[in-house]
Amino acid sequence: MCNLYSMTATVDELRRLFGPFDGDTSNVPRHDEIYPGYQAPVLRRVEGGGLKLETMKWGFPGPASAGSRAVTNVRNLASPFWRSALNDPARRCIVPATSFCEWTADPDPVTKRKAKAWFGLADGQPPLFAFAGIWRPGEGGPFMAFLTCDANQIVGSVHPKAMPVMLRVADVPRWLDSAHDDACSLAQPFSDEAMRRIA
């Protein structure tokens, strides 16, 4: 489960990768560490087909059976809890990111704490990418979460259970606009060759 990521790109860098968008077009602040419950930049479709940049809280209000604890990662795509958002392209979004973190399984022998392992795109590529996300309106503002899938080898060496669904730029329109089955078929591990562990 991914519960920490960064988004340090500028608005201009977002535009260069994802194209034009409306919303708050002033520069977004650096987000070196985004945790559940934090506000984060999100891009979503609006009427007319364009994109809008918004700030959303990370974590869907959870079901009553879970004690209303916020849910940050969408793992079981067949769950009724996610069905309405996944079925409706208007409720899909992309969550820009520049890296994400998983904690090591074993504590550091000196500090006795688990260490952070950061992951991003391979050298020679722009550091900016996007997670496949969903969003919903709510009291106090909109909420977002993003999909996870099986881990690739790079992420799996630290966290074998899962990794976020990372989208290639060419797949963004497919995630935002296509029918449910086609969009959800993008929930695949990102290529090991296109990623690296960040020192």
Rosetta blueprint (number, residue, H / E / L):
1 M L
2 C L
3 N L
4 L L
5 Y E
6 S E
7 M E
8 T L
9 A L
10 T L
11 V H
12 D H
13 E H
14 L H
15 R H
16 R H
17 L H
18 F H
19 G L
20 P L
21 F L
22 D E
23 G E
24 D L
25 T L
26 S L
27 N L
28 V L
29 P L
30 R L
31 H E
32 D E
33 E E
34 I E
35 Y L
36 P L
37 G L
38 Y L
39 Q E
40 A E
41 P E
42 V E
43 L E
44 R E
45 R E
46 V L
47 E L
48 G L
49 G L
50 G L
51 L E
52 K E
53 L E
54 E E
55 T E
56 M E
57 K E
58 W E
59 G L
60 F E
61 P L
62 G L
63 P L
64 A H
65 S H
66 A H
67 G L
68 S L
69 R L
70 A L
71 V E
72 T L
73 N E
74 V E
75 R L
76 N L
77 L L
78 A L
79 S L
80 P H
81 F H
82 W H
83 R H
84 S H
85 A H
86 L H
87 N H
88 D L
89 P H
90 A H
91 R H
92 R E
93 C E
94 I E
95 V E
96 P E
97 A E
98 T L
99 S E
100 F E
101 C E
102 E E
103 W E
104 T E
105 A E
106 D E
107 P E
108 D L
109 P L
110 V L
111 T L
112 K L
113 R L
114 K E
115 A E
116 K E
117 A E
118 W E
119 F E
120 G E
121 L E
122 A L
123 D L
124 G L
125 Q L
126 P L
127 P L
128 L L
129 F E
130 A E
131 F E
132 A E
133 G E
134 I E
135 W E
136 R E
137 P L
138 G L
139 E L
140 G L
141 G L
142 P L
143 F E
144 M E
145 A E
146 F E
147 L E
148 T E
149 C E
150 D L
151 A L
152 N L
153 Q H
154 I H
155 V H
156 G H
157 S L
158 V L
159 H L
160 P L
161 K L
162 A L
163 M E
164 P E
165 V L
166 M E
167 L E
168 R L
169 V H
170 A H
171 D H
172 V H
173 P H
174 R H
175 W H
176 L H
177 D H
178 S L
179 A L
180 H H
181 D H
182 D H
183 A H
184 C H
185 S L
186 L L
187 A L
188 Q L
189 P L
190 F L
191 S L
192 D H
193 E H
194 A H
195 M E
196 R E
197 R E
198 I E
199 A L
